[in-house]
Amino acid sequence: MNEQLNFLSTRIEPLRERLTSHPLYASVRTIDDLRLFMQSHVWAVWDFMSLLKSLQRSLTCVDVPWLPVGNPETRYLINEIVVGEESDVDPAGNRLSHFELYLKAMHEAGANTDQMTAFVGELTQGRTIEEALATVRLPDGSRQFVNFTFDLIKKGKLHEIAAVFTFGREDLIPDLFIALVRQLRDQSPAQLGLFTYYLERHIEVDGDHHSHLAKAMTAELCGSDSQRWNEATLAVEAALEARIALWTSVYDQISQPENV
């Protein structure tokens, strides 16, 4: 890892620690708690694909006629992640995106998917993100998180988006939470089999290989430009703060269900 990547990683470590030690994880004790988690988290699962697609649009060629664009290693990274996220497999071997797998897991767990389904329907009808969000009821933390993501996509520089993708979105669910989910699954295997599979599959697909390539992408886009590295660092810090706010929103819903 080069010096700038080391600095960025060190700078954001306190925020990552706040995330991985967030009281949300220990607060999930029942399937009802997990349903509340899923109903908020699904929005981050969905908007991740738009973050990824914004990188694919900028770092690979998605036009006709095709032309070779950018660094082949970066093209490989983006295209490989797109395949893994957009066309993975469920336990039966059927092709589907991680978002679609998450929705299936929510159905199996008895979580409410009405708002997300309505939102996707609005987008399918040609509504803008802002228009579609205005038609659905979702937790404030999820709404603010989606707004942050699309504001970054709309206004952020490419190296900022890449840095957030690399350091601000993946590898943020600790082993503690996965162990809790597995315990709940063992109590209710018919309801949490798919969600456990999703978590385990996400870790498998987004493992060290993708992490290494994503860091190389960020390093390439920032180069030796100290301003770019500073902008990338600030963007990652803002993304982690947004995720902390999302987790706090879910924690409040679980801790104070009468206010949900």
Rosetta blueprint (number, residue, H / E / L):
1 M L
2 N L
3 E H
4 Q H
5 L H
6 N H
7 F H
8 L H
9 S H
10 T H
11 R H
12 I H
13 E H
14 P H
15 L H
16 R H
17 E H
18 R H
19 L H
20 T H
21 S L
22 H L
23 P H
24 L H
25 Y H
26 A H
27 S H
28 V L
29 R L
30 T L
31 I H
32 D H
33 D H
34 L H
35 R H
36 L H
37 F H
38 M H
39 Q H
40 S H
41 H H
42 V H
43 W H
44 A H
45 V H
46 W H
47 D H
48 F H
49 M H
50 S H
51 L H
52 L H
53 K H
54 S H
55 L H
56 Q H
57 R H
58 S H
59 L H
60 T L
61 C L
62 V L
63 D L
64 V L
65 P L
66 W L
67 L L
68 P L
69 V L
70 G L
71 N L
72 P H
73 E H
74 T H
75 R H
76 Y H
77 L H
78 I H
79 N H
80 E H
81 I H
82 V H
83 V H
84 G H
85 E H
86 E H
87 S L
88 D E
89 V E
90 D L
91 P L
92 A L
93 G L
94 N L
95 R E
96 L E
97 S L
98 H H
99 F H
100 E H
101 L H
102 Y H
103 L H
104 K H
105 A H
106 M H
107 H H
108 E H
109 A H
110 G L
111 A L
112 N L
113 T L
114 D H
115 Q H
116 M H
117 T H
118 A H
119 F H
120 V H
121 G H
122 E H
123 L H
124 T H
125 Q L
126 G L
127 R L
128 T L
129 I H
130 E H
131 E H
132 A H
133 L H
134 A H
135 T L
136 V L
137 R L
138 L L
139 P L
140 D H
141 G H
142 S H
143 R H
144 Q H
145 F H
146 V H
147 N H
148 F H
149 T H
150 F H
151 D H
152 L H
153 I H
154 K H
155 K H
156 G L
157 K L
158 L H
159 H H
160 E H
161 I H
162 A H
163 A H
164 V H
165 F H
166 T H
167 F H
168 G L
169 R L
170 E L
171 D L
172 L L
173 I L
174 P L
175 D H
176 L H
177 F H
178 I H
179 A H
180 L H
181 V H
182 R H
183 Q H
184 L H
185 R H
186 D H
187 Q H
188 S L
189 P H
190 A H
191 Q H
192 L H
193 G H
194 L H
195 F H
196 T H
197 Y H
198 Y H
199 L H
200 E H
201 R H
202 H H
203 I H
204 E H
205 V H
206 D L
207 G L
208 D H
209 H H
210 H H
211 S H
212 H H
213 L H
214 A H
215 K H
216 A H
217 M H
218 T H
219 A H
220 E H
221 L H
222 C H
223 G L
224 S L
225 D L
226 S H
227 Q H
228 R H
229 W H
230 N H
231 E H
232 A H
233 T H
234 L H
235 A H
236 V H
237 E H
238 A H
239 A H
240 L H
241 E H
242 A H
243 R H
244 I H
245 A H
246 L H
247 W H
248 T H
249 S H
250 V H
251 Y H
252 D H
253 Q H
254 I H
255 S H
256 Q L
257 P H
258 E H
259 N H
260 V L
